Amino acid sequence: MTVRVLSGRAERWLHLRRVWLLPEPGAPLAAGRPCEVERCRAYRDRLVLKLRGVDEPGAAASLRGRWVGVDEAQIPPLPEGEHYTAWLVGLSVRDREGAALGHVVDVETSGGQHRLVIETAEDEPLLVPLVRALVPEVDEDAGEIRVDLPEGLRELNRRGER
C-alpha cells in the first residue's frame, strides 16, 4: 500500500516496524488496528508499505482512505530548527519582551506557507507566518514559542477577518 507522508521526506520513516490503521486523522492509536510492517521503501513523499496479512491488491485497496499512525517511539527526530507542526498545537506564545500572547490552536498551510493560529486573551485569532524572522524560538520541552511580531501584524489580522 502507498501512504502519503504528511511531514515530508518519506525516507525518514524507513525504520517503521509497526503502524496503526486509523479511522480518521488525530484518532488515538487505540482506535486503530495495529499492523506489522514487513517491508518499507520511500518514493518521493510516499512510503510503500507491505503489511503482514495484506497480501493481495484487493486487500490493500480495502484500506484506501485510512490514516496511518505510529507510536511516539518510532517518530524520527528532526534536524535542529524543524518541528512537527502537530506538536506546536497547545504551546504557549510570548512576544519578544516575554509577555503572554496566547497559545497555538492550529497550524494552517496556505500557498505552501505554514502559519501559527494563536488564540489570544482578546479571543481574536492571531495568524503568524512560521518563519524564523517572526518565530525565532520554539522550545517544545518548555512548551513555549517566542515570536517577534512586526509592526501592524495584529491590525492586518483584524482587517482580514472582516
Helices and strands as residue ranges (DSSP letters): E 2-4, G 10-13, E 18-22, G 29-31, E 33-43, E 46-51, H 57-61, E 67-69, G 72-74, G 85-88, E 92-94, E 100-110, E 113-120, E 125-129, E 137-139, E 144-146, H 153-161
